């Protein structure tokens, strides 16, 4: 992922000023939070909530005052919109609320991530465990990846959500919500005049990591590709502002690139399955050797593409007798 540490100013076609705040959510990992100069002031996303992330958030507001002369502090934020339920975007909400008293809004499918965080983490971890077992990993590797997946998340304290949204114009605001599931169940893109805040749905250089819907509903590559079509069809946009990386000058072109990327990966995945293979084997051929958290990301990405092909009848499970007789065996996929 390309980190853009610049603090930038944008003006929508309707004259609303937006500032991009680069916040170091984790060491070396920046999340773009956005201050929108509405009444009250709106903040989009809150980074991770770790001590260093909160300090980075305060420093970004200091830079806003020093570099642009804008007399706005975190304490002036009146509402916080969370674009989706991933920890590097919502984890700092308690800090933001403590500093400002802001009202919290999130899509209804991700509200429980914030309000019943421990429950959702436990349930998703169970599903992830089942997926990794089916992928063909050893018990030791599965344990390490599950521990890795929970890193930093145990620090989050569940919080009350003040309001939820789904699709359409947010009453009393200049914002329009587009529900774009795939990367996350409650992922939204938020429109302000000719600007679309794309969060993690569309990024300027990389494609966001995909995971199988088996683990969490409304994720999965099928939902993601359908959501890309929705964004591509939005008229009158001149700029995309992502949750990471740089601004996107030509959003439809970037969406087309993203779709082509996944189409190519699907074809490559299909080509690798000329004989029965586990997700572990397919992932190794797709991504090679990976280290640390990138091992988990590679398995999830592979699983999402295999699931997409399987659901559409282009792959089949070849060891169905094992599936019938065993609780959760390794699944072997082959091209049809």
C-alpha positions as protocol buffer text, in pm:
chain_id: "A"
residue {
  index: 1
  type: UNK
  ca { x: 0 y: 0 z: 0 }
}
residue {
  index: 2
  type: UNK
  ca { x: 125 y: 346 z: -91 }
}
residue {
  index: 3
  type: UNK
  ca { x: 110 y: 589 z: 202 }
}
residue {
  index: 4
  type: UNK
  ca { x: 29 y: 951 z: 120 }
}
residue {
  index: 5
  type: UNK
  ca { x: 127 y: 1164 z: 419 }
}
residue {
  index: 6
  type: UNK
  ca { x: 25 y: 1497 z: 267 }
}
residue {
  index: 7
  type: UNK
  ca { x: -248 y: 1710 z: 417 }
}
residue {
  index: 8
  type: UNK
  ca { x: -467 y: 1830 z: 129 }
}
residue {
  index: 9
  type: UNK
  ca { x: -755 y: 2072 z: 71 }
}
residue {
  index: 10
  type: UNK
  ca { x: -1041 y: 2011 z: -171 }
}
residue {
  index: 11
  type: UNK
  ca { x: -1352 y: 2213 z: -258 }
}
residue {
  index: 12
  type: UNK
  ca { x: -1667 y: 2043 z: -383 }
}
residue {
  index: 13
  type: UNK
  ca { x: -1872 y: 2180 z: -672 }
}
residue {
  index: 14
  type: UNK
  ca { x: -2117 y: 2314 z: -415 }
}
residue {
  index: 15
  type: UNK
  ca { x: -1842 y: 2506 z: -235 }
}
residue {
  index: 16
  type: UNK
  ca { x: -1793 y: 2279 z: 68 }
}
residue {
  index: 17
  type: UNK
  ca { x: -1431 y: 2259 z: 182 }
}
residue {
  index: 18
  type: UNK
  ca { x: -1275 y: 1920 z: 265 }
}
residue {
  index: 19
  type: UNK
  ca { x: -941 y: 1848 z: 431 }
}
residue {
  index: 20
  type: UNK
  ca { x: -763 y: 1516 z: 410 }
}
residue {
  index: 21
  type: UNK
  ca { x: -591 y: 1420 z: 737 }
}
residue {
  index: 22
  type: UNK
  ca { x: -330 y: 1144 z: 701 }
}
residue {
  index: 23
  type: UNK
  ca { x: -342 y: 953 z: 1032 }
}
residue {
  index: 24
  type: UNK
  ca { x: -89 y: 680 z: 1113 }
}
residue {
  index: 25
  type: UNK
  ca { x: -333 y: 415 z: 1229 }
}
residue {
  index: 26
  type: UNK
  ca { x: -57 y: 156 z: 1282 }
}
residue {
  index: 27
  type: UNK
  ca { x: 319 y: 198 z: 1240 }
}
residue {
  index: 28
  type: UNK
  ca { x: 375 y: 258 z: 869 }
}
residue {
  index: 29
  type: UNK
  ca { x: 3 y: 224 z: 787 }
}
residue {
  index: 30
  type: UNK
  ca { x: -185 y: 549 z: 718 }
}
residue {
  index: 31
  type: UNK
  ca { x: -561 y: 597 z: 709 }
}
residue {
  index: 32
  type: UNK
  ca { x: -708 y: 899 z: 534 }
}
residue {
  index: 33
  type: UNK
  ca { x: -959 y: 1072 z: 760 }
}
residue {
  index: 34
  type: UNK
  ca { x: -1151 y: 1367 z: 619 }
}
residue {
  index: 35
  type: UNK
  ca { x: -1271 y: 1687 z: 786 }
}
residue {
  index: 36
  type: UNK
  ca { x: -1571 y: 1826 z: 600 }
}
residue {
  index: 37
  type: UNK
  ca { x: -1652 y: 2188 z: 683 }
}
residue {
  index: 38
  type: UNK
  ca { x: -2024 y: 2145 z: 729 }
}
residue {
  index: 39
  type: UNK
  ca { x: -2232 y: 2276 z: 1018 }
}
residue {
  index: 40
  type: UNK
  ca { x: -2162 y: 2095 z: 1242 }
}
residue {
  index: 41
  type: UNK
  ca { x: -1813 y: 1987 z: 1134 }
}
residue {
  index: 42
  type: UNK
  ca { x: -1812 y: 1629 z: 1001 }
}
residue {
  index: 43
  type: UNK
  ca { x: -1525 y: 1383 z: 1039 }
}
residue {
  index: 44
  type: UNK
  ca { x: -1509 y: 1077 z: 816 }
}
residue {
  index: 45
  type: UNK
  ca { x: -1336 y: 787 z: 994 }
}
residue {
  index: 46
  type: UNK
  ca { x: -1131 y: 778 z: 1313 }
}
residue {
  index: 47
  type: UNK
  ca { x: -826 y: 555 z: 1241 }
}
residue {
  index: 48
  type: UNK
  ca { x: -736 y: 274 z: 1484 }
}
residue {
  index: 49
  type: UNK
  ca { x: -762 y: 419 z: 1835 }
}
residue {
  index: 50
  type: UNK
  ca { x: -415 y: 301 z: 1937 }
}
residue {
  index: 51
  type: UNK
  ca { x: -216 y: 553 z: 2141 }
}
residue {
  index: 52
  type: UNK
  ca { x: 9 y: 640 z: 1847 }
}
residue {
  index: 53
  type: UNK
  ca { x: -291 y: 672 z: 1615 }
}
residue {
  index: 54
  type: UNK
  ca { x: -470 y: 911 z: 1849 }
}
residue {
  index: 55
  type: UNK
  ca { x: -155 y: 1121 z: 1878 }
}
residue {
  index: 56
  type: UNK
  ca { x: -128 y: 1123 z: 1497 }
}
residue {
  index: 57
  type: UNK
  ca { x: -489 y: 1239 z: 1473 }
}
residue {
  index: 58
  type: UNK
  ca { x: -421 y: 1533 z: 1705 }
}
residue {
  index: 59
  type: UNK
  ca { x: -104 y: 1615 z: 1512 }
}
residue {
  index: 60
  type: UNK
  ca { x: -303 y: 1618 z: 1186 }
}
residue {
  index: 61
  type: UNK
  ca { x: -541 y: 1876 z: 1333 }
}
residue {
  index: 62
  type: UNK
  ca { x: -240 y: 2080 z: 1447 }
}
residue {
  index: 63
  type: UNK
  ca { x: -106 y: 2069 z: 1091 }
}
residue {
  index: 64
  type: UNK
  ca { x: -448 y: 2178 z: 967 }
}
residue {
  index: 65
  type: UNK
  ca { x: -420 y: 2491 z: 1179 }
}
residue {
  index: 66
  type: UNK
  ca { x: -51 y: 2554 z: 1099 }
}
residue {
  index: 67
  type: UNK
  ca { x: -51 y: 2481 z: 724 }
}
residue {
  index: 68
  type: UNK
  ca { x: -397 y: 2610 z: 627 }
}
residue {
  index: 69
  type: UNK
  ca { x: -478 y: 2852 z: 909 }
}
residue {
  index: 70
  type: UNK
  ca { x: -804 y: 2670 z: 979 }
}
residue {
  index: 71
  type: UNK
  ca { x: -914 y: 2727 z: 1341 }
}
residue {
  index: 72
  type: UNK
  ca { x: -1064 y: 2380 z: 1378 }
}
residue {
  index: 73
  type: UNK
  ca { x: -971 y: 2122 z: 1637 }
}
residue {
  index: 74
  type: UNK
  ca { x: -1088 y: 1770 z: 1708 }
}
residue {
  index: 75
  type: UNK
  ca { x: -1310 y: 1914 z: 1982 }
}
residue {
  index: 76
  type: UNK
  ca { x: -1509 y: 2100 z: 1711 }
}
residue {
  index: 77
  type: UNK
  ca { x: -1625 y: 1780 z: 1538 }
}
residue {
  index: 78
  type: UNK
  ca { x: -2003 y: 1741 z: 1570 }
}
residue {
  index: 79
  type: UNK
  ca { x: -2055 y: 1413 z: 1389 }
}
residue {
  index: 80
  type: UNK
  ca { x: -1842 y: 1117 z: 1295 }
}
residue {
  index: 81
  type: UNK
  ca { x: -1934 y: 903 z: 995 }
}
residue {
  index: 82
  type: UNK
  ca { x: -1764 y: 563 z: 984 }
}
residue {
  index: 83
  type: UNK
  ca { x: -1723 y: 430 z: 631 }
}
residue {
  index: 84
  type: UNK
  ca { x: -1697 y: 65 z: 736 }
}
residue {
  index: 85
  type: UNK
  ca { x: -1629 y: -175 z: 1021 }
}
residue {
  index: 86
  type: UNK
  ca { x: -1254 y: -230 z: 993 }
}
residue {
  index: 87
  type: UNK
  ca { x: -1043 y: -139 z: 1293 }
}
residue {
  index: 88
  type: UNK
  ca { x: -812 y: 105 z: 1110 }
}
residue {
  index: 89
  type: UNK
  ca { x: -1120 y: 316 z: 1028 }
}
residue {
  index: 90
  type: UNK
  ca { x: -1347 y: 290 z: 1334 }
}
residue {
  index: 91
  type: UNK
  ca { x: -1109 y: 200 z: 1621 }
}
residue {
  index: 92
  type: UNK
  ca { x: -1051 y: 563 z: 1724 }
}
residue {
  index: 93
  type: UNK
  ca { x: -1418 y: 649 z: 1765 }
}
residue {
  index: 94
  type: UNK
  ca { x: -1406 y: 645 z: 2146 }
}
residue {
  index: 95
  type: UNK
  ca { x: -1116 y: 890 z: 2142 }
}
residue {
  index: 96
  type: UNK
  ca { x: -1300 y: 1119 z: 1899 }
}
residue {
  index: 97
  type: UNK
  ca { x: -1615 y: 1112 z: 2112 }
}
residue {
  index: 98
  type: UNK
  ca { x: -1418 y: 1175 z: 2433 }
}
residue {
  index: 99
  type: UNK
  ca { x: -1254 y: 1478 z: 2272 }
}
residue {
  index: 100
  type: UNK
  ca { x: -1560 y: 1619 z: 2096 }
}
residue {
  index: 101
  type: UNK
  ca { x: -1888 y: 1456 z: 2202 }
}
residue {
  index: 102
  type: UNK
  ca { x: -1956 y: 1384 z: 1834 }
}
residue {
  index: 103
  type: UNK
  ca { x: -2255 y: 1178 z: 1721 }
}
residue {
  index: 104
  type: UNK
  ca { x: -2155 y: 845 z: 1560 }
}
residue {
  index: 105
  type: UNK
  ca { x: -2309 y: 711 z: 1240 }
}
residue {
  index: 106
  type: UNK
  ca { x: -2235 y: 389 z: 1052 }
}
residue {
  index: 107
  type: UNK
  ca { x: -2410 y: 160 z: 804 }
}
residue {
  index: 108
  type: UNK
  ca { x: -2664 y: -68 z: 968 }
}
residue {
  index: 109
  type: UNK
  ca { x: -2475 y: -385 z: 868 }
}
residue {
  index: 110
  type: UNK
  ca { x: -2163 y: -271 z: 1054 }
}
residue {
  index: 111
  type: UNK
  ca { x: -2334 y: -115 z: 1357 }
}
residue {
  index: 112
  type: UNK
  ca { x: -2303 y: -438 z: 1556 }
}
residue {
  index: 113
  type: UNK
  ca { x: -1926 y: -439 z: 1499 }
}
residue {
  index: 114
  type: UNK
  ca { x: -1910 y: -120 z: 1705 }
}
residue {
  index: 115
  type: UNK
  ca { x: -2186 y: -192 z: 1956 }
}
residue {
  index: 116
  type: UNK
  ca { x: -2125 y: -565 z: 2015 }
}
residue {
  index: 117
  type: UNK
  ca { x: -1762 y: -582 z: 1918 }
}
residue {
  index: 118
  type: UNK
  ca { x: -1655 y: -881 z: 2128 }
}
residue {
  index: 119
  type: UNK
  ca { x: -1948 y: -1092 z: 2006 }
}
residue {
  index: 120
  type: UNK
  ca { x: -1876 y: -1016 z: 1639 }
}
residue {
  index: 121
  type: UNK
  ca { x: -1504 y: -1078 z: 1685 }
}
residue {
  index: 122
  type: UNK
  ca { x: -1564 y: -1418 z: 1846 }
}
residue {
  index: 123
  type: UNK
  ca { x: -1816 y: -1530 z: 1581 }
}
residue {
  index: 124
  type: UNK
  ca { x: -1602 y: -1416 z: 1288 }
}
residue {
  index: 125
  type: UNK
  ca { x: -1295 y: -1579 z: 1443 }
}
residue {
  index: 126
  type: UNK
  ca { x: -1484 y: -1910 z: 1461 }
}
residue {
  index: 127
  type: UNK
  ca { x: -1573 y: -1885 z: 1092 }
}
residue {
  index: 128
  type: UNK
  ca { x: -1216 y: -1787 z: 1006 }
}
residue {
  index: 129
  type: UNK
  ca { x: -1089 y: -2091 z: 1197 }
}
residue {
  index: 130
  type: UNK
  ca { x: -1316 y: -2320 z: 994 }
}
residue {
  index: 131
  type: UNK
  ca { x: -1204 y: -2157 z: 670 }
}
residue {
  index: 132
  type: UNK
  ca { x: -833 y: -2193 z: 750 }
}
residue {
  index: 133
  type: UNK
  ca { x: -879 y: -2558 z: 844 }
}
residue {
  index: 134
  type: UNK
  ca { x: -1056 y: -2623 z: 513 }
}
residue {
  index: 135
  type: UNK
  ca { x: -778 y: -2438 z: 331 }
}
residue {
  index: 136
  type: UNK
  ca { x: -528 y: -2707 z: 433 }
}
residue {
  index: 137
  type: UNK
  ca { x: -317 y: -2529 z: 695 }
}
residue {
  index: 138
  type: UNK
  ca { x: -155 y: -2702 z: 990 }
}
residue {
  index: 139
  type: UNK
  ca { x: -300 y: -2650 z: 1337 }
}
residue {
  index: 140
  type: UNK
  ca { x: 8 y: -2450 z: 1438 }
}
residue {
  index: 141
  type: UNK
  ca { x: -20 y: -2213 z: 1142 }
}
residue {
  index: 142
  type: UNK
  ca { x: -393 y: -2168 z: 1200 }
}
residue {
  index: 143
  type: UNK
  ca { x: -328 y: -2074 z: 1562 }
}
residue {
  index: 144
  type: UNK
  ca { x: -67 y: -1816 z: 1465 }
}
residue {
  index: 145
  type: UNK
  ca { x: -293 y: -1659 z: 1203 }
}
residue {
  index: 146
  type: UNK
  ca { x: -590 y: -1640 z: 1439 }
}
residue {
  index: 147
  type: UNK
  ca { x: -373 y: -1466 z: 1699 }
}
residue {
  index: 148
  type: UNK
  ca { x: -246 y: -1228 z: 1433 }
}
residue {
  index: 149
  type: UNK
  ca { x: -599 y: -1151 z: 1321 }
}
residue {
  index: 150
  type: UNK
  ca { x: -701 y: -1047 z: 1673 }
}
residue {
  index: 151
  type: UNK
  ca { x: -395 y: -828 z: 1727 }
}
residue {
  index: 152
  type: UNK
  ca { x: -490 y: -475 z: 1840 }
}
residue {
  index: 153
  type: UNK
  ca { x: -864 y: -551 z: 1815 }
}
residue {
  index: 154
  type: UNK
  ca { x: -889 y: -664 z: 2177 }
}
residue {
  index: 155
  type: UNK
  ca { x: -808 y: -305 z: 2280 }
}
residue {
  index: 156
  type: UNK
  ca { x: -1131 y: -165 z: 2137 }
}
residue {
  index: 157
  type: UNK
  ca { x: -1415 y: -81 z: 2375 }
}
residue {
  index: 158
  type: UNK
  ca { x: -1766 y: -129 z: 2235 }
}
residue {
  index: 159
  type: UNK
  ca { x: -1958 y: 197 z: 2194 }
}
residue {
  index: 160
  type: UNK
  ca { x: -2315 y: 309 z: 2130 }
}
residue {
  index: 161
  type: UNK
  ca { x: -2403 y: 415 z: 1777 }
}
residue {
  index: 162
  type: UNK
  ca { x: -2619 y: 727 z: 1759 }
}
residue {
  index: 163
  type: UNK
  ca { x: -2762 y: 664 z: 1415 }
}
residue {
  index: 164
  type: UNK
  ca { x: -2733 y: 422 z: 1124 }
}
residue {
  index: 165
  type: UNK
  ca { x: -2776 y: 469 z: 752 }
}
residue {
  index: 166
  type: UNK
  ca { x: -2830 y: 248 z: 452 }
}
residue {
  index: 167
  type: UNK
  ca { x: -2873 y: 408 z: 110 }
}
residue {
  index: 168
  type: UNK
  ca { x: -2973 y: 755 z: -7 }
}
residue {
  index: 169
  type: UNK
  ca { x: -2954 y: 1114 z: 109 }
}
residue {
  index: 170
  type: UNK
  ca { x: -2881 y: 1175 z: 476 }
}
residue {
  index: 171
  type: UNK
  ca { x: -3149 y: 1410 z: 598 }
}
residue {
  index: 172
  type: UNK
  ca { x: -3019 y: 1746 z: 715 }
}
residue {
  index: 173
  type: UNK
  ca { x: -2678 y: 1695 z: 552 }
}
residue {
  index: 174
  type: UNK
  ca { x: -2525 y: 1747 z: 205 }
}
residue {
  index: 175
  type: UNK
  ca { x: -2421 y: 1379 z: 194 }
}
residue {
  index: 176
  type: UNK
  ca { x: -2557 y: 1089 z: -11 }
}
residue {
  index: 177
  type: UNK
  ca { x: -2482 y: 730 z: 92 }
}
residue {
  index: 178
  type: UNK
  ca { x: -2408 y: 442 z: -146 }
}
residue {
  index: 179
  type: UNK
  ca { x: -2396 y: 97 z: 14 }
}
residue {
  index: 180
  type: UNK
  ca { x: -2103 y: -84 z: -149 }
}
residue {
  index: 181
  type: UNK
  ca { x: -2053 y: -420 z: 27 }
}
residue {
  index: 182
  type: UNK
  ca { x: -1773 y: -662 z: -57 }
}
residue {
  index: 183
  type: UNK
  ca { x: -1463 y: -545 z: 123 }
}
residue {
  index: 184
  type: UNK
  ca { x: -1679 y: -512 z: 435 }
}
residue {
  index: 185
  type: UNK
  ca { x: -2052 y: -581 z: 492 }
}
residue {
  index: 186
  type: UNK
  ca { x: -2136 y: -220 z: 577 }
}
residue {
  index: 187
  type: UNK
  ca { x: -1887 y: -51 z: 346 }
}
residue {
  index: 188
  type: UNK
  ca { x: -2026 y: 276 z: 211 }
}
residue {
  index: 189
  type: UNK
  ca { x: -1913 y: 538 z: -34 }
}
residue {
  index: 190
  type: UNK
  ca { x: -2028 y: 889 z: 57 }
}
residue {
  index: 191
  type: UNK
  ca { x: -2106 y: 1155 z: -203 }
}
residue {
  index: 192
  type: UNK
  ca { x: -2060 y: 1528 z: -148 }
}
residue {
  index: 193
  type: UNK
  ca { x: -2160 y: 1712 z: -466 }
}
residue {
  index: 194
  type: UNK
  ca { x: -1901 y: 1599 z: -726 }
}
residue {
  index: 195
  type: UNK
  ca { x: -1672 y: 1426 z: -472 }
}
residue {
  index: 196
  type: UNK
  ca { x: -1708 y: 1061 z: -374 }
}
residue {
  index: 197
  type: UNK
  ca { x: -1539 y: 941 z: -57 }
}
residue {
  index: 198
  type: UNK
  ca { x: -1461 y: 587 z: -167 }
}
residue {
  index: 199
  type: UNK
  ca { x: -1318 y: 461 z: 164 }
}
residue {
  index: 200
  type: UNK
  ca { x: -1157 y: 120 z: 95 }
}
residue {
  index: 201
  type: UNK
  ca { x: -1392 y: 31 z: -190 }
}
residue {
  index: 202
  type: UNK
  ca { x: -1180 y: 197 z: -460 }
}
residue {
  index: 203
  type: UNK
  ca { x: -816 y: 294 z: -400 }
}
residue {
  index: 204
  type: UNK
  ca { x: -574 y: 475 z: -629 }
}
residue {
  index: 205
  type: UNK
  ca { x: -303 y: 206 z: -658 }
}
residue {
  index: 206
  type: UNK
  ca { x: -399 y: -122 z: -495 }
}
residue {
  index: 207
  type: UNK
  ca { x: -719 y: -324 z: -480 }
}
residue {
  index: 208
  type: UNK
  ca { x: -861 y: -378 z: -128 }
}
residue {
  index: 209
  type: UNK
  ca { x: -823 y: -723 z: 19 }
}
residue {
  index: 210
  type: UNK
  ca { x: -1114 y: -960 z: -39 }
}
residue {
  index: 211
  type: UNK
  ca { x: -1232 y: -1239 z: 190 }
}
residue {
  index: 212
  type: UNK
  ca { x: -1488 y: -1517 z: 145 }
}
residue {
  index: 213
  type: UNK
  ca { x: -1850 y: -1457 z: 230 }
}
residue {
  index: 214
  type: UNK
  ca { x: -1828 y: -1786 z: 418 }
}
residue {
  index: 215
  type: UNK
  ca { x: -1657 y: -1591 z: 698 }
}
residue {
  index: 216
  type: UNK
  ca { x: -1885 y: -1288 z: 700 }
}
residue {
  index: 217
  type: UNK
  ca { x: -2199 y: -1221 z: 497 }
}
residue {
  index: 218
  type: UNK
  ca { x: -2199 y: -934 z: 246 }
}
residue {
  index: 219
  type: UNK
  ca { x: -1828 y: -971 z: 188 }
}
residue {
  index: 220
  type: UNK
  ca { x: -1710 y: -1186 z: -103 }
}
residue {
  index: 221
  type: UNK
  ca { x: -1599 y: -1104 z: -454 }
}
residue {
  index: 222
  type: UNK
  ca { x: -1949 y: -1122 z: -601 }
}
residue {
  index: 223
  type: UNK
  ca { x: -2077 y: -841 z: -379 }
}
residue {
  index: 224
  type: UNK
  ca { x: -1761 y: -643 z: -441 }
}
residue {
  index: 225
  type: UNK
  ca { x: -1786 y: -655 z: -820 }
}
residue {
  index: 226
  type: UNK
  ca { x: -2155 y: -559 z: -809 }
}
residue {
  index: 227
  type: UNK
  ca { x: -2067 y: -263 z: -587 }
}
residue {
  index: 228
  type: UNK
  ca { x: -1800 y: -152 z: -833 }
}
residue {
  index: 229
  type: UNK
  ca { x: -2068 y: -143 z: -1104 }
}
residue {
  index: 230
  type: UNK
  ca { x: -2279 y: 77 z: -878 }
}
residue {
  index: 231
  type: UNK
  ca { x: -1997 y: 326 z: -830 }
}
residue {
  index: 232
  type: UNK
  ca { x: -1913 y: 326 z: -1200 }
}
residue {
  index: 233
  type: UNK
  ca { x: -2272 y: 429 z: -1279 }
}
residue {
  index: 234
  type: UNK
  ca { x: -2278 y: 733 z: -1049 }
}
residue {
  index: 235
  type: UNK
  ca { x: -2298 y: 1042 z: -1274 }
}
residue {
  index: 236
  type: UNK
  ca { x: -2134 y: 1380 z: -1222 }
}
residue {
  index: 237
  type: UNK
  ca { x: -1829 y: 1284 z: -1018 }
}
residue {
  index: 238
  type: UNK
  ca { x: -1498 y: 1462 z: -1068 }
}
residue {
  index: 239
  type: UNK
  ca { x: -1292 y: 1322 z: -780 }
}
residue {
  index: 240
  type: UNK
  ca { x: -1258 y: 1013 z: -565 }
}
residue {
  index: 241
  type: UNK
  ca { x: -1106 y: 1037 z: -217 }
}
residue {
  index: 242
  type: UNK
  ca { x: -1003 y: 700 z: -77 }
}
residue {
  index: 243
  type: UNK
  ca { x: -947 y: 571 z: 273 }
}
residue {
  index: 244
  type: UNK
  ca { x: -578 y: 521 z: 185 }
}
residue {
  index: 245
  type: UNK
  ca { x: -335 y: 635 z: -82 }
}
residue {
  index: 246
  type: UNK
  ca { x: -388 y: 925 z: -326 }
}
residue {
  index: 247
  type: UNK
  ca { x: -689 y: 1106 z: -469 }
}
residue {
  index: 248
  type: UNK
  ca { x: -846 y: 947 z: -778 }
}
residue {
  index: 249
  type: UNK
  ca { x: -890 y: 1189 z: -1067 }
}
residue {
  index: 250
  type: UNK
  ca { x: -1071 y: 949 z: -1301 }
}
residue {
  index: 251
  type: UNK
  ca { x: -1288 y: 727 z: -1087 }
}
residue {
  index: 252
  type: UNK
  ca { x: -1463 y: 530 z: -1366 }
}
residue {
  index: 253
  type: UNK
  ca { x: -1124 y: 444 z: -1519 }
}
residue {
  index: 254
  type: UNK
  ca { x: -992 y: 328 z: -1183 }
}
residue {
  index: 255
  type: UNK
  ca { x: -1303 y: 113 z: -1132 }
}
residue {
  index: 256
  type: UNK
  ca { x: -1246 y: -44 z: -1475 }
}
residue {
  index: 257
  type: UNK
  ca { x: -885 y: -120 z: -1382 }
}
residue {
  index: 258
  type: UNK
  ca { x: -998 y: -282 z: -1057 }
}
residue {
  index: 259
  type: UNK
  ca { x: -1256 y: -502 z: -1233 }
}
residue {
  index: 260
  type: UNK
  ca { x: -998 y: -612 z: -1492 }
}
residue {
  index: 261
  type: UNK
  ca { x: -752 y: -694 z: -1215 }
}
residue {
  index: 262
  type: UNK
  ca { x: -999 y: -932 z: -1050 }
}
residue {
  index: 263
  type: UNK
  ca { x: -1107 y: -1082 z: -1381 }
}
residue {
  index: 264
  type: UNK
  ca { x: -742 y: -1163 z: -1453 }
}
residue {
  index: 265
  type: UNK
  ca { x: -696 y: -1312 z: -1105 }
}
residue {
  index: 266
  type: UNK
  ca { x: -1005 y: -1527 z: -1151 }
}
residue {
  index: 267
  type: UNK
  ca { x: -871 y: -1662 z: -1479 }
}
residue {
  index: 268
  type: UNK
  ca { x: -533 y: -1729 z: -1323 }
}
residue {
  index: 269
  type: UNK
  ca { x: -696 y: -1908 z: -1029 }
}
residue {
  index: 270
  type: UNK
  ca { x: -901 y: -2118 z: -1268 }
}
residue {
  index: 271
  type: UNK
  ca { x: -592 y: -2206 z: -1469 }
}
residue {
  index: 272
  type: UNK
  ca { x: -411 y: -2326 z: -1159 }
}
residue {
  index: 273
  type: UNK
  ca { x: -686 y: -2577 z: -1081 }
}
residue {
  index: 274
  type: UNK
  ca { x: -612 y: -2824 z: -1360 }
}
residue {
  index: 275
  type: UNK
  ca { x: -592 y: -3089 z: -1088 }
}
residue {
  index: 276
  type: UNK
  ca { x: -746 y: -3103 z: -737 }
}
residue {
  index: 277
  type: UNK
  ca { x: -586 y: -2842 z: -513 }
}
residue {
  index: 278
  type: UNK
  ca { x: -644 y: -2693 z: -171 }
}
residue {
  index: 279
  type: UNK
  ca { x: -669 y: -2319 z: -110 }
}
residue {
  index: 280
  type: UNK
  ca { x: -326 y: -2340 z: 53 }
}
residue {
  index: 281
  type: UNK
  ca { x: -178 y: -2481 z: -269 }
}
residue {
  index: 282
  type: UNK
  ca { x: -359 y: -2231 z: -490 }
}
residue {
  index: 283
  type: UNK
  ca { x: -255 y: -1941 z: -268 }
}
residue {
  index: 284
  type: UNK
  ca { x: 110 y: -2047 z: -279 }
}
residue {
  index: 285
  type: UNK
  ca { x: 102 y: -2043 z: -660 }
}
residue {
  index: 286
  type: UNK
  ca { x: -82 y: -1711 z: -675 }
}
residue {
  index: 287
  type: UNK
  ca { x: 124 y: -1519 z: -420 }
}
residue {
  index: 288
  type: UNK
  ca { x: 442 y: -1714 z: -351 }
}
residue {
  index: 289
  type: UNK
  ca { x: 595 y: -1697 z: -5 }
}
residue {
  index: 290
  type: UNK
  ca { x: 441 y: -1435 z: 221 }
}
residue {
  index: 291
  type: UNK
  ca { x: 539 y: -1318 z: 569 }
}
residue {
  index: 292
  type: UNK
  ca { x: 351 y: -1225 z: 885 }
}
residue {
  index: 293
  type: UNK
  ca { x: 2 y: -1076 z: 836 }
}
residue {
  index: 294
  type: UNK
  ca { x: 38 y: -1093 z: 457 }
}
residue {
  index: 295
  type: UNK
  ca { x: 10 y: -1473 z: 486 }
}
residue {
  index: 296
  type: UNK
  ca { x: -345 y: -1436 z: 618 }
}
residue {
  index: 297
  type: UNK
  ca { x: -433 y: -1174 z: 357 }
}
residue {
  index: 298
  type: UNK
  ca { x: -314 y: -1405 z: 78 }
}
residue {
  index: 299
  type: UNK
  ca { x: -530 y: -1694 z: 203 }
}
residue {
  index: 300
  type: UNK
  ca { x: -835 y: -1468 z: 235 }
}
residue {
  index: 301
  type: UNK
  ca { x: -787 y: -1322 z: -114 }
}
residue {
  index: 302
  type: UNK
  ca { x: -743 y: -1670 z: -261 }
}
residue {
  index: 303
  type: UNK
  ca { x: -1048 y: -1798 z: -74 }
}
residue {
  index: 304
  type: UNK
  ca { x: -1262 y: -1514 z: -209 }
}
residue {
  index: 305
  type: UNK
  ca { x: -1169 y: -1593 z: -569 }
}
residue {
  index: 306
  type: UNK
  ca { x: -1209 y: -1969 z: -525 }
}
residue {
  index: 307
  type: UNK
  ca { x: -1548 y: -1916 z: -361 }
}
residue {
  index: 308
  type: UNK
  ca { x: -1662 y: -1693 z: -650 }
}
residue {
  index: 309
  type: UNK
  ca { x: -1563 y: -1955 z: -909 }
}
residue {
  index: 310
  type: UNK
  ca { x: -1712 y: -2242 z: -709 }
}
residue {
  index: 311
  type: UNK
  ca { x: -2045 y: -2066 z: -661 }
}
residue {
  index: 312
  type: UNK
  ca { x: -2068 y: -2013 z: -1038 }
}
residue {
  index: 313
  type: UNK
  ca { x: -1992 y: -2376 z: -1123 }
}
residue {
  index: 314
  type: UNK
  ca { x: -1647 y: -2315 z: -1268 }
}
residue {
  index: 315
  type: UNK
  ca { x: -1477 y: -2510 z: -988 }
}
residue {
  index: 316
  type: UNK
  ca { x: -1599 y: -2821 z: -811 }
}
residue {
  index: 317
  type: UNK
  ca { x: -1502 y: -2993 z: -487 }
}
residue {
  index: 318
  type: UNK
  ca { x: -1348 y: -3324 z: -586 }
}
residue {
  index: 319
  type: UNK
  ca { x: -1326 y: -3495 z: -245 }
}
residue {
  index: 320
  type: UNK
  ca { x: -1695 y: -3481 z: -161 }
}
residue {
  index: 321
  type: UNK
  ca { x: -1678 y: -3820 z: 12 }
}
residue {
  index: 322
  type: UNK
  ca { x: -1440 y: -3672 z: 270 }
}
residue {
  index: 323
  type: UNK
  ca { x: -1681 y: -3381 z: 319 }
}
residue {
  index: 324
  type: UNK
  ca { x: -1966 y: -3624 z: 381 }
}
residue {
  index: 325
  type: UNK
  ca { x: -1775 y: -3833 z: 634 }
}
residue {
  index: 326
  type: UNK
  ca { x: -1555 y: -3581 z: 816 }
}
residue {
  index: 327
  type: UNK
  ca { x: -1645 y: -3274 z: 1022 }
}
residue {
  index: 328
  type: UNK
  ca { x: -1435 y: -3012 z: 841 }
}
residue {
  index: 329
  type: UNK
  ca { x: -1188 y: -3167 z: 597 }
}
residue {
  index: 330
  type: UNK
  ca { x: -951 y: -2989 z: 361 }
}
residue {
  index: 331
  type: UNK
  ca { x: -1144 y: -2906 z: 41 }
}
residue {
  index: 332
  type: UNK
  ca { x: -988 y: -2985 z: -295 }
}
residue {
  index: 333
  type: UNK
  ca { x: -1101 y: -2779 z: -595 }
}
residue {
  index: 334
  type: UNK
  ca { x: -1069 y: -2860 z: -966 }
}
residue {
  index: 335
  type: UNK
  ca { x: -1163 y: -2675 z: -1281 }
}
residue {
  index: 336
  type: UNK
  ca { x: -1481 y: -2787 z: -1457 }
}
